[in-house]
Every structure is written in C-alpha cells, then in structure tokens.
Amino acid sequence: MPGKPFQSKLEPFYEFIRECRAKRWSYQKIAEVLTIEKNLPVGANTVFSFVKVRAKRRRVYTLPPLESALSQASPSHGFFNTPQLTHETKRKYNIT
C-alpha cells in the first residue's frame, strides 16, 4: 500500500512526555498540559498507549545456577518432608 506509514500526533512531543514521566507526572496531567498549553487535545489513555509502545522491554528475570541454589541452607530444612504413608489406599469405586 502506498503512502506514509502511521505516525502518532504525539511524536513531536516525545521528549516533553519523557521528561514529564521522569518527573512522575500522571498520564492525566500530561494529557491536560498537552491540551491546554500545546493546543493538542488528547486523552490520558492516548498518552499511556504512546508511552507503552515506545517503552523498553523489562528485564527478563532468570533463576540463579542450580549449584548456588542448592548450597544455601534452608531454614525449613526437613520441615516440609512428606511422611511415608503407611495406610492402604481404598478404591474409590466398587466395580466388579
């Protein structure tokens, strides 16, 4: 399809939005400032979507190597061991 690819109307205000989020401004407050001062009517959800799409992905959490996990002493060592069952299990249904 010919034509320009979609570009958000918030793109020219990228740095402004980034600085506001760094100051911990709410999306609602950023939307109000853009509407009043920058003459750009937007909603809080629009600002949120703009930030979410352009945000860096969060770091993937990984487990430590198995050796270091086993070498640490657990304060509950032996507490959660399941005892061996000594009783006989009964059949649930009597099918003959």
C-alpha positions in Angstrom: 0.0 0.0 0.0 1.5 3.3 -1.0 1.5 6.3 1.4 3.2 7.4 4.6 3.3 5.0 7.5 1.2 6.0 10.5 2.9 8.5 12.8 1.4 9.5 16.2 0.4 13.1 16.7 2.3 12.8 20.0 5.6 12.1 18.2 6.7 15.8 18.2 6.2 15.9 21.9 8.2 12.7 22.7 10.9 14.5 24.8 8.3 16.5 26.7 6.3 13.4 27.6 9.5 11.5 28.5 10.6 14.4 30.8 7.1 14.5 32.4 7.1 10.8 33.1 10.6 11.1 34.6 9.1 13.6 37.0 6.4 11.0 37.8 3.5 13.0 36.3 0.3 11.1 35.8 -0.9 10.4 32.3 -4.0 12.5 33.0 -1.8 15.5 34.0 0.3 15.2 30.8 -2.8 15.0 28.7 -4.2 18.2 30.3 -0.9 20.1 29.8 -0.8 18.9 26.1 -4.4 20.0 25.6 -4.1 23.4 27.4 -0.5 24.6 26.7 0.4 22.7 23.5 -3.1 23.0 21.9 -3.2 19.3 21.2 -6.5 17.6 22.5 -5.5 14.1 23.7 -6.8 11.8 26.4 -4.8 10.1 29.2 -5.2 6.7 27.5 -3.7 8.1 24.3 -0.6 9.2 26.3 -0.4 5.9 28.1 -0.6 3.9 24.8 2.1 6.2 23.3 4.4 5.6 26.2 3.7 1.8 26.4 4.5 1.2 22.8 7.8 3.0 23.0 8.9 1.8 26.4 11.9 -0.5 26.7 11.0 -4.0 27.5 11.5 -5.1 31.1 14.5 -7.2 32.0 13.9 -10.9 31.9 14.3 -12.5 35.3 16.4 -15.5 35.5 17.0 -18.2 38.1 20.4 -18.5 39.7 22.6 -21.5 38.8 21.5 -24.8 40.4 24.7 -25.1 42.4 24.2 -21.9 44.3 20.6 -22.6 44.9 21.4 -26.0 46.5 24.3 -24.8 48.5 22.3 -22.3 50.5 21.0 -23.7 53.8 17.2 -23.5 54.0 15.7 -22.6 57.4 12.9 -25.0 56.7 15.2 -28.0 56.0 13.3 -31.1 56.8 10.1 -29.4 57.9 8.2 -29.9 54.7 9.3 -33.5 54.1 6.2 -35.6 53.4 5.9 -38.6 55.7 5.6 -42.1 54.1 2.1 -43.3 54.0 1.6 -46.5 56.0 -2.1 -47.0 55.4 -3.6 -48.8 52.4 -5.5 -46.7 49.9 -9.1 -47.7 49.2 -10.6 -47.9 45.8 -12.9 -45.1 45.0 -15.4 -47.1 43.1 -16.5 -50.7 43.6 -16.6 -52.0 40.1 -17.0 -55.8 39.7 
